[in-house]
């Protein structure tokens, strides 16, 4: 990344967000509502995808998770 024509170093997540035009938002630590939402989504992904299949490689897992996340995001209520 470049800022003011000088190299700019950042965390990998920040770099990925900029590259995909995604806003990186931070929440207050230990906030029950947001922590609960993250835990619930994490559990849904773990139960529905990761624990039900045996993967031969990390790439196979990544491909399956990408499809699962796309389907999950598509089915969210407006």
C-alpha positions in Angstrom: 0.0 0.0 0.0 1.1 3.5 -0.6 0.2 6.7 1.3 1.5 10.1 0.2 3.9 8.3 -2.2 5.5 6.5 0.7 5.2 2.8 1.7 2.5 2.3 4.3 2.4 -0.8 6.4 -0.7 -2.2 7.9 -2.2 -5.4 9.3 -3.2 -8.1 6.8 -6.9 -7.6 7.6 -6.7 -3.9 6.9 -5.0 -4.6 3.6 -7.7 -7.2 2.7 -10.5 -4.7 3.5 -9.0 -2.0 1.3 -8.5 -4.5 -1.5 -12.1 -5.7 -1.4 -13.6 -2.2 -0.7 -14.9 -3.4 2.7 -15.2 -1.1 5.8 -13.4 -2.5 8.8 -15.5 -1.7 11.9 -14.4 -2.2 15.5 -16.8 -2.8 18.3 -16.5 -2.2 22.0 -14.9 -5.1 23.7 -17.1 -7.4 25.7 -20.3 -5.9 24.3 -22.9 -8.6 24.8 -24.9 -8.1 21.7 -22.1 -8.0 19.1 -20.1 -10.7 20.9 -23.2 -12.9 20.9 -23.8 -12.4 17.2 -20.2 -13.3 16.4 -20.4 -16.4 18.6 -23.6 -17.5 17.0 -22.3 -17.1 13.4 -19.1 -18.8 14.3 -21.1 -21.7 15.8 -23.4 -22.0 12.8 -20.4 -22.2 10.5 -18.7 -24.7 12.7 -21.7 -26.9 13.0 -23.0 -26.7 9.5 -19.7 -26.8 7.6 -16.5 -27.6 9.4 -17.7 -30.5 11.7 -19.8 -32.3 9.0 -17.1 -32.8 6.4 -13.6 -34.2 6.2 -11.4 -32.1 4.1 -8.3 -33.3 2.3 -6.7 -29.9 2.1 -7.0 -26.3 3.4 -7.9 -25.2 -0.1 -10.9 -27.6 -0.1 -12.0 -26.2 3.3 -11.6 -22.6 2.0 -13.7 -23.3 -1.1 -16.4 -24.9 1.0 -16.5 -22.1 3.5 -16.6 -19.5 0.7 -19.7 -21.2 -0.7 -21.3 -21.5 2.7 -20.7 -17.9 3.6 -22.0 -16.7 0.3 -25.2 -18.8 0.8 -25.5 -17.6 4.4 -25.1 -13.9 3.4 -27.6 -14.3 0.6 -30.3 -15.7 2.9 -30.0 -12.9 5.5 -33.2 -10.9 6.1 -33.1 -7.3 4.8 
